[in-house]
């Protein structure tokens, strides 16, 4: 690769030099011809006029030559910089680094792929309502003066708090936790801090992500690309608030069309949790059969230490079905496996007792 670039640079420089030399020779010949003509007619033309013409021709020729050599210099500098960047400096893509860095990069990208349904829904609201996708903390907590000067943290929508490392070599982040219930995205545990600064360990393979209580985030299992990720079942992260409620929504279309919103060819679902019941209400159901989703795992965070004994799936016709679930008392969370091979056309409720 480096040899090929070096050869290309040499060839380009050689051609450019040849063109410049030929042009300079052409200009010099033109000057000589002009001077000869002027000398020949000097008998009948004023000598001062001849001198002025020769001077102007020389100035134009010198200016053109200087311009060409400046262009040649810049041309060579740019190509030398490219060669040094590609051949001498280390590659910057994740695979070119060591195995631990590649693994950390893969984990971060998988988190982004996991949350693409939530991010896609935020894009929908930005288009339809003019809301922000990435927003500062003060947009959500405008009455909290502590958030007004925070510029090293940000939110995805109203529910996902991101506290990145911005200083080289740092292994911890001091971030502000707004006055609300927050869960650690990686452990699903409530962090137990509200309205104060928190020092968070941040090794190279970790990004501090916190989910706000009272919100529901749609997600999918990640794959190598978004085409295959979209084929996986849809999951929900239900982060309960202090009073056991939550809300969220999902926008979904075919992933390719550019006019699905105007033509109503999309799926729009609202989710609410109250009184131990998760309700899914389909507001727009314009998806084609081939693009419909399968509801998979529903993770309920903050259920509490009281054991969950039963999870029931009920559609609006009144039929019930018991759902396989797991309740982690250590994290106070519940994960419900809903293997329903269909997209709900009507209100669906899930109860956990």
C-alpha positions as CSV (number, residue, x, y, z in Angstrom):
1,X,0.0,0.0,0.0
2,X,2.8,2.5,1.0
3,X,4.9,1.6,-2.1
4,X,1.9,2.1,-4.4
5,X,1.1,5.5,-2.9
6,X,4.8,6.5,-3.2
7,X,4.9,5.5,-6.8
8,X,1.6,7.4,-7.5
9,X,3.0,10.5,-5.8
10,X,6.3,10.3,-7.8
11,X,4.4,9.9,-11.1
12,X,2.1,12.8,-10.3
13,X,4.9,15.1,-9.3
14,X,6.9,14.1,-12.5
15,X,3.9,14.9,-14.7
16,X,3.2,18.1,-13.0
17,X,6.9,19.2,-13.3
18,X,6.9,18.3,-17.0
19,X,3.7,20.4,-17.6
20,X,5.2,23.3,-15.6
21,X,8.4,23.3,-17.5
22,X,6.7,23.1,-20.9
23,X,4.5,26.0,-20.0
24,X,7.5,28.0,-18.8
25,X,9.3,27.3,-22.1
26,X,6.2,28.3,-24.0
27,X,5.9,31.5,-22.1
28,X,9.6,32.3,-22.7
29,X,9.3,31.7,-26.4
30,X,6.3,34.0,-26.5
31,X,8.3,36.7,-24.7
32,X,11.2,36.3,-27.1
33,X,8.9,36.5,-30.1
34,X,7.2,39.6,-28.7
35,X,10.5,41.3,-28.0
36,X,11.7,40.5,-31.5
37,X,8.6,41.9,-33.1
38,X,8.9,45.0,-30.9
39,X,12.5,45.5,-31.9
40,X,11.7,45.1,-35.6
41,X,9.0,47.8,-35.4
42,X,10.9,50.1,-33.1
43,X,11.9,52.3,-36.0
44,X,8.3,53.3,-36.6
45,X,7.1,53.0,-33.0
46,X,8.0,55.0,-30.0
47,X,10.8,53.4,-28.0
48,X,9.0,54.0,-24.7
49,X,6.0,52.1,-25.9
50,X,8.1,49.2,-26.9
51,X,9.8,49.1,-23.5
52,X,6.4,49.2,-21.7
53,X,5.1,46.3,-23.8
54,X,8.2,44.2,-23.1
55,X,8.0,45.0,-19.3
56,X,4.4,44.0,-19.1
57,X,5.0,40.7,-20.9
58,X,7.9,39.9,-18.6
59,X,5.8,40.7,-15.5
60,X,2.9,38.4,-16.7
61,X,5.3,35.6,-17.5
62,X,7.1,35.8,-14.2
63,X,3.8,35.9,-12.3
64,X,2.6,32.8,-14.1
65,X,5.8,31.0,-13.4
66,X,5.6,31.9,-9.7
67,X,2.0,30.8,-9.5
68,X,2.8,27.4,-11.1
69,X,5.7,26.8,-8.8
70,X,3.6,27.6,-5.8
71,X,0.9,25.2,-7.0
72,X,3.6,22.6,-7.5
73,X,4.9,23.1,-4.0
74,X,1.4,22.8,-2.4
75,X,0.7,19.7,-4.5
76,X,3.9,18.0,-3.3
77,X,3.2,19.0,0.3
78,X,-0.3,17.5,0.2
79,X,0.8,14.2,-1.3
80,X,3.8,13.9,1.1
81,X,1.4,14.5,4.0
82,X,-0.9,11.8,2.7
83,X,1.9,9.3,2.3
84,X,3.2,10.0,5.8
85,X,-0.3,9.7,7.3
86,X,-0.9,6.3,5.6
87,X,2.5,4.8,5.7
88,X,4.2,6.1,8.8
89,X,1.4,6.9,11.3
90,X,-0.6,4.0,12.9
91,X,-4.0,3.1,11.5
92,X,-6.9,4.5,13.5
93,X,-9.6,1.9,12.9
94,X,-10.4,-0.4,16.0
95,X,-9.1,-3.6,14.4
96,X,-5.6,-2.1,14.0
97,X,-5.2,-1.8,17.8
98,X,-4.8,-4.7,20.3
99,X,-7.3,-7.3,21.0
100,X,-8.6,-5.6,24.2
101,X,-9.3,-2.4,22.4
102,X,-11.1,-4.2,19.6
103,X,-13.2,-6.0,22.1
104,X,-14.1,-2.8,23.9
105,X,-15.0,-1.1,20.6
106,X,-17.2,-4.1,19.7
107,X,-19.0,-3.9,23.0
108,X,-19.7,-0.2,22.6
109,X,-21.0,-0.6,19.0
110,X,-23.2,-3.5,20.2
111,X,-24.8,-1.2,22.8
112,X,-25.5,1.3,20.1
113,X,-27.0,-1.4,17.9
114,X,-29.0,-2.7,20.8
115,X,-30.6,0.8,21.4
116,X,-31.2,1.6,17.7
117,X,-35.0,1.1,18.1
118,X,-35.0,3.8,20.9
119,X,-32.8,6.1,18.8
120,X,-35.0,5.5,15.7
121,X,-38.0,6.5,17.8
122,X,-36.3,9.7,18.9
123,X,-35.6,10.5,15.3
124,X,-39.3,10.1,14.5
125,X,-40.3,12.6,17.2
126,X,-37.6,15.0,16.0
127,X,-39.1,14.8,12.5
128,X,-42.8,15.0,13.6
129,X,-42.7,17.2,16.6
130,X,-39.3,19.0,16.4
131,X,-37.9,17.5,19.6
132,X,-34.2,16.9,20.2
133,X,-32.5,13.6,19.9
134,X,-29.3,14.4,21.8
135,X,-30.0,17.0,24.4
136,X,-28.3,18.7,27.4
137,X,-29.4,17.9,30.9
138,X,-31.0,21.3,31.4
139,X,-33.6,20.5,28.7
140,X,-35.1,17.9,31.0
141,X,-34.2,19.4,34.3
142,X,-34.6,23.1,33.6
143,X,-35.5,23.9,37.2
144,X,-32.3,22.3,38.5
145,X,-29.7,25.1,38.3
146,X,-26.9,22.5,38.7
147,X,-27.6,21.3,35.2
148,X,-27.3,24.7,33.5
149,X,-23.5,24.6,33.3
150,X,-23.0,20.8,32.5
151,X,-21.4,20.3,29.1
152,X,-19.6,17.0,29.7
153,X,-22.7,14.9,29.9
154,X,-25.7,14.6,27.7
155,X,-29.0,12.7,27.2
156,X,-30.4,10.5,24.4
157,X,-34.0,11.7,24.6
158,X,-35.4,12.0,28.1
159,X,-34.3,8.6,29.4
160,X,-30.7,7.7,28.7
161,X,-27.9,9.6,30.5
162,X,-24.4,9.4,29.0
163,X,-21.3,10.4,31.0
164,X,-18.3,9.8,28.7
165,X,-14.5,10.2,29.5
166,X,-13.2,13.3,27.8
167,X,-9.7,13.5,29.4
168,X,-6.8,11.4,28.2
169,X,-5.7,8.8,30.6
170,X,-8.6,9.3,33.0
171,X,-10.1,6.2,34.6
172,X,-13.0,7.9,36.4
173,X,-15.7,10.4,35.6
174,X,-17.3,12.9,38.0
175,X,-20.8,13.4,36.7
176,X,-24.0,15.0,38.0
177,X,-27.0,12.7,38.7
178,X,-30.2,14.7,38.3
179,X,-32.9,14.5,40.9
180,X,-34.7,11.4,39.7
181,X,-34.5,7.6,39.9
182,X,-31.6,6.2,37.7
183,X,-30.6,2.7,36.9
184,X,-27.2,1.5,35.7
185,X,-27.6,0.3,32.2
186,X,-25.0,-2.4,32.5
187,X,-26.2,-3.9,35.9
188,X,-29.9,-2.8,35.9
189,X,-29.5,-1.7,39.5
190,X,-30.8,1.6,40.9
191,X,-27.7,3.7,41.7
192,X,-29.4,5.2,44.8
193,X,-28.1,8.8,44.1
194,X,-30.2,11.8,43.2
195,X,-29.4,15.5,42.7
196,X,-25.7,15.3,43.5
197,X,-22.2,14.6,41.9
198,X,-21.1,11.0,41.6
199,X,-17.6,9.7,40.9
200,X,-18.0,6.8,38.5
201,X,-15.1,4.3,37.7
202,X,-14.6,4.3,33.9
203,X,-12.1,1.7,32.6
204,X,-11.3,1.6,28.9
205,X,-13.9,-1.0,28.2
206,X,-16.8,0.8,30.0
207,X,-19.0,3.8,29.2
208,X,-21.3,5.1,32.0
209,X,-24.9,4.8,30.9
210,X,-27.9,5.4,33.1
211,X,-31.6,4.8,32.4
212,X,-34.1,7.2,33.9
213,X,-36.8,5.7,36.0
214,X,-40.3,6.1,34.6
215,X,-39.4,5.4,31.0
216,X,-39.6,2.4,28.6
217,X,-36.8,1.8,26.1
218,X,-37.3,-0.5,23.1
219,X,-34.3,-2.5,22.1
220,X,-33.1,-5.4,19.9
221,X,-30.4,-8.0,20.1
222,X,-27.5,-6.7,17.9
223,X,-26.1,-8.4,14.8
224,X,-23.3,-7.6,12.4
225,X,-25.4,-5.0,10.6
226,X,-28.7,-3.3,11.0
227,X,-30.3,-5.4,8.3
228,X,-30.0,-8.5,10.4
229,X,-30.6,-6.7,13.7
230,X,-34.0,-5.7,12.5
231,X,-35.0,-9.3,12.1
232,X,-34.5,-10.0,15.8
233,X,-37.5,-9.9,18.2
234,X,-38.2,-6.5,19.9
235,X,-37.4,-6.2,23.6
236,X,-38.4,-3.6,26.2
237,X,-36.5,-2.1,29.1
238,X,-39.1,-1.0,31.6
239,X,-37.4,1.2,34.2
240,X,-40.0,1.8,36.9
241,X,-40.2,5.1,38.7
242,X,-40.4,5.4,42.5
243,X,-44.2,4.9,42.3
244,X,-44.0,1.9,39.9
245,X,-45.0,3.6,36.7
246,X,-43.3,4.0,33.3
247,X,-44.1,5.2,29.8
248,X,-42.5,5.0,26.4
249,X,-43.1,4.5,22.7
250,X,-41.9,2.9,19.5
251,X,-41.7,4.0,15.9
252,X,-41.0,1.3,13.3
253,X,-41.1,1.2,9.5
254,X,-39.5,-0.8,6.8
255,X,-36.1,0.9,7.3
256,X,-35.7,1.8,3.7
257,X,-38.6,4.0,2.5
258,X,-38.3,7.8,2.6
259,X,-42.0,8.6,2.7
260,X,-43.3,6.2,5.2
261,X,-44.4,8.9,7.7
262,X,-46.5,10.8,5.2
263,X,-48.0,7.7,3.8
264,X,-48.7,6.2,7.2
265,X,-46.7,3.0,6.4
266,X,-45.3,2.6,9.8
267,X,-46.0,1.2,13.3
268,X,-46.4,3.5,16.3
269,X,-47.0,2.0,19.7
270,X,-47.3,3.6,23.1
271,X,-46.3,1.8,26.3
272,X,-47.5,2.5,29.8
273,X,-47.0,0.8,33.2
274,X,-49.3,1.3,36.1
275,X,-50.7,-1.0,38.9
276,X,-48.3,-3.8,37.9
277,X,-49.7,-3.8,34.3
278,X,-47.8,-3.1,31.1
279,X,-50.2,-1.8,28.4
280,X,-49.2,-1.6,24.7
281,X,-51.5,0.5,22.6
282,X,-51.0,0.5,18.8
283,X,-51.8,4.0,17.5
284,X,-50.7,3.5,13.9
285,X,-50.5,0.1,12.3
286,X,-49.5,0.6,8.7
287,X,-46.7,-1.9,8.4
288,X,-46.7,-4.6,5.8
289,X,-46.9,-8.2,7.1
290,X,-43.3,-8.9,6.1
291,X,-42.1,-6.0,8.3
292,X,-44.0,-6.8,11.4
293,X,-42.2,-7.3,14.7
294,X,-42.0,-10.1,17.1
295,X,-42.2,-9.2,20.8
296,X,-39.4,-10.9,22.7
297,X,-37.9,-10.2,26.2
298,X,-39.4,-7.6,28.4
299,X,-37.0,-6.5,31.2
300,X,-38.7,-4.8,34.2
301,X,-36.3,-2.9,36.4
302,X,-37.2,-2.0,40.0
303,X,-39.8,-4.6,40.6
304,X,-38.6,-5.0,44.2
305,X,-37.6,-7.8,46.5
306,X,-41.1,-9.3,46.8
307,X,-41.0,-12.4,44.6
308,X,-43.0,-12.3,41.4
309,X,-45.2,-15.3,41.3
310,X,-47.0,-14.9,38.0
311,X,-46.9,-13.0,34.6
312,X,-49.9,-13.0,32.4
313,X,-50.3,-11.8,28.8
314,X,-53.8,-10.6,28.0
315,X,-55.1,-9.3,24.6
316,X,-58.1,-7.1,24.2
317,X,-60.3,-10.1,23.5
318,X,-59.8,-11.2,27.1
319,X,-57.8,-14.3,26.5
320,X,-54.9,-14.9,28.9
321,X,-51.6,-16.7,28.6
322,X,-49.0,-17.4,31.3
323,X,-45.6,-16.1,30.3
324,X,-42.2,-17.6,31.2
325,X,-40.3,-15.1,33.5
326,X,-37.2,-14.8,35.7
327,X,-37.1,-12.6,38.8
328,X,-33.7,-11.5,40.0
329,X,-34.1,-10.6,43.7
330,X,-30.4,-9.4,43.9
331,X,-31.1,-6.7,41.2
332,X,-34.8,-6.4,42.0
333,X,-35.6,-6.9,38.3
334,X,-37.8,-9.2,36.2
335,X,-37.2,-10.5,32.7
336,X,-40.2,-11.8,30.9
337,X,-39.9,-13.9,27.7
338,X,-42.8,-13.3,25.3
339,X,-42.5,-15.5,22.3
340,X,-45.4,-14.2,20.4
341,X,-44.9,-14.4,16.6
342,X,-47.1,-11.5,15.8
343,X,-47.3,-7.7,16.1
344,X,-50.3,-6.8,18.3
345,X,-53.1,-5.1,16.4
346,X,-54.8,-3.9,19.5
347,X,-54.3,-3.1,23.2
348,X,-52.2,-5.8,24.9
349,X,-51.6,-6.0,28.6
350,X,-49.0,-7.8,30.6
351,X,-49.5,-8.2,34.3
352,X,-47.0,-9.3,36.9
353,X,-48.0,-10.1,40.4
